[in-house]
Amino acid sequence: KVIPSRGASIKQLKVELFPAPVELACPDGVTGPLCDRRASLADLGSRTENSSVMEVLGINLFCGISPMNPKPSLISTCDRPAQINYTIIAAGPHMHLLGRSLKMVLNPGTAEEQLILDVPRYDFDNQVAQVLKNPIRVKSGDVIRVQCVFDPKLRQILPSLKNLPPRYVTWGEGSSDEMCLGVLSVATS
């Protein structure tokens, strides 16, 4: 146990999560019953007692995507306004096996735009958070964008996935499902 010395000012870090929807159709030429989104969601629900299905629908809704009729895309993006002031100390990526890249940007498309995290070659086996050289101040109302790029063709190549039935891939807890999640360690003011 570590006890701070008298007079030390230690700030406890808080974790802020930035999810984005995942809607990956089966690649061209790949077919199967689970390539239908509804069938895939029913399968997901049977594996998770519907908790992951509720996450899929909720994340889509939160990010302005139709929860019932989304357009599949290899790129997933979500903008989220900060609710409080804080300072970003570290940032990390989280995706599963189909993830290729992840980027987080503060106030995208504005004069105040600032890159928080850029992982151009995502590695499932290396999801370590990066401590920022220069912490980034975020004010309540600032927008943070998370963007992930996926390659669903990897399901036919990777040893842990290639023997599974083809499927429409959505957000889910299992490594055969997917996630797009930016993780920030922040100090509040």
C-alpha positions in Angstrom: 0.0 0.0 0.0 1.3 3.4 -0.9 0.6 6.4 1.4 1.4 9.9 0.1 3.8 12.0 2.2 2.3 14.8 4.2 1.5 17.8 2.0 1.6 15.8 -1.2 -1.1 16.5 -3.7 -2.2 13.4 -5.5 -5.0 13.4 -8.0 -6.9 10.2 -8.5 -7.3 9.3 -12.2 -10.8 8.6 -13.6 -11.5 6.4 -16.6 -13.6 7.9 -19.5 -14.8 5.4 -22.1 -15.6 6.5 -25.7 -17.5 3.8 -27.7 -18.5 3.8 -31.3 -20.9 1.4 -33.1 -19.7 -1.6 -34.9 -21.7 -2.7 -38.0 -19.6 -5.1 -40.2 -21.4 -7.0 -42.9 -20.0 -10.2 -44.2 -17.4 -9.5 -47.0 -18.4 -9.9 -50.6 -18.6 -13.6 -51.5 -19.0 -14.7 -47.9 -22.4 -16.1 -47.0 -24.2 -17.9 -44.2 -27.3 -17.6 -42.1 -25.5 -15.3 -39.6 -24.6 -12.8 -42.3 -28.1 -11.5 -41.8 -27.9 -8.8 -39.1 -31.1 -9.8 -37.3 -29.9 -13.5 -37.1 -26.5 -12.4 -35.9 -28.1 -10.2 -33.2 -30.4 -13.1 -32.1 -27.3 -15.3 -31.8 -25.4 -12.6 -29.9 -28.4 -12.3 -27.5 -28.5 -16.0 -26.9 -24.8 -15.9 -26.0 -25.1 -12.9 -23.6 -28.7 -13.0 -22.3 -29.4 -10.0 -24.5 -27.1 -7.6 -22.7 -24.8 -7.1 -25.7 -27.8 -6.6 -28.0 -28.9 -3.8 -25.7 -25.4 -2.3 -25.9 -25.4 -2.5 -29.7 -28.8 -0.7 -29.9 -27.8 1.9 -27.2 -24.4 2.7 -28.7 -25.9 3.2 -32.2 -28.6 5.4 -30.8 -26.2 7.4 -28.7 -23.9 8.0 -31.7 -26.8 9.0 -34.1 -27.0 5.7 -36.0 -30.3 3.9 -36.6 -30.4 1.1 -34.0 -32.7 -1.0 -36.1 -31.5 -0.3 -39.7 -27.9 0.9 -39.6 -25.7 1.1 -42.7 -22.8 -1.4 -42.4 -19.4 0.3 -42.6 -15.7 -0.6 -42.2 -15.2 2.8 -40.4 -16.9 3.5 -37.1 -17.1 7.0 -35.7 -18.8 8.6 -32.7 -18.6 12.1 -31.3 -19.2 12.7 -27.6 -19.3 16.0 -25.7 -17.4 16.1 -22.4 -19.7 16.5 -19.4 -17.1 18.0 -17.1 -13.7 19.6 -17.2 -10.7 17.3 -17.0 -7.1 16.8 -18.1 -6.3 13.7 -20.3 -3.2 12.0 -18.8 -3.2 8.8 -20.9 -5.1 7.2 -23.8 -5.5 3.7 -25.0 -7.3 1.7 -27.7 -9.6 -1.3 -27.4 -10.9 -3.3 -30.3 -10.9 -7.1 -30.9 -9.4 -9.1 -33.7 -10.8 -7.3 -36.7 -9.5 -3.9 -35.6 -7.0 -2.2 -37.9 -6.7 1.4 -36.5 -8.1 3.7 -33.9 -7.9 7.4 -33.5 -9.2 9.9 -31.0 -9.5 13.6 -31.7 -10.5 16.6 -29.5 -12.8 19.1 -31.1 -12.6 17.6 -34.7 -13.0 20.0 -37.6 -12.4 23.1 -35.5 -9.5 25.5 -35.0 -9.0 23.8 -31.6 -8.7 20.3 -33.1 -6.1 18.3 -31.3 -5.0 14.7 -31.8 -5.3 12.6 -28.6 -4.4 9.2 -29.8 -3.4 7.7 -33.2 -2.9 3.9 -33.4 -2.4 3.3 -37.2 -1.6 -0.4 -36.8 -3.8 -1.7 -34.0 -2.5 -4.9 -32.3 -4.9 -6.9 -30.2 -2.0 -8.2 -28.1 -0.8 -4.6 -27.3 -3.6 -2.5 -25.9 -1.4 -0.5 -23.6 -2.5 3.0 -22.8 0.0 5.7 -23.9 0.9 8.4 -21.3 0.7 11.7 -23.1 3.9 13.8 -23.3 1.7 16.9 -22.8 -1.5 16.4 -20.9 -4.6 17.8 -22.8 -7.1 20.0 -21.1 -10.8 19.3 -21.9 -13.6 21.7 -21.1 -17.2 20.7 -20.6 -18.9 20.8 -24.0 -15.7 20.0 -25.9 -16.2 17.1 -28.4 -14.1 14.0 -28.4 -14.3 11.7 -31.5 -13.3 8.1 -31.6 -12.8 6.5 -35.0 -12.0 2.8 -35.7 -11.3 1.0 -38.9 -12.0 -2.7 -39.3 -11.2 -5.5 -41.7 -13.9 -8.2 -41.6 -12.0 -10.3 -44.1 -9.7 -11.3 -41.2 -12.4 -13.6 -40.0 -11.5 -16.0 -42.8 -7.7 -15.8 -42.1 -7.1 -15.6 -38.3 -6.7 -19.1 -36.7 -9.1 -18.2 -33.8 -11.9 -17.1 -36.2 -11.5 -18.9 -39.5 -13.4 -22.0 -38.3 -16.4 -20.0 -37.0 -19.5 -19.5 -39.2 -19.5 -16.3 -41.2 -21.4 -13.6 -39.4 -22.5 -9.9 -39.5 -20.3 -8.6 -36.7 -21.5 -6.1 -34.1 -20.4 -4.8 -30.7 -20.0 -7.6 -28.3 -17.9 -8.9 -25.4 -16.4 -12.0 -27.1 -13.2 -11.8 -29.2 -15.2 -13.1 -32.1 -17.5 -10.0 -31.7 -16.0 -6.5 -32.0 -15.6 -3.2 -30.2 -14.5 0.3 -30.9 -13.5 1.9 -27.6 -11.2 4.7 -26.8 -10.1 4.7 -23.2 -8.9 7.9 -21.4 -7.3 8.2 -18.0 -8.2 11.7 -16.8 -7.6 13.9 -13.8 -10.6 16.1 -12.9 -10.2 19.7 -11.9 
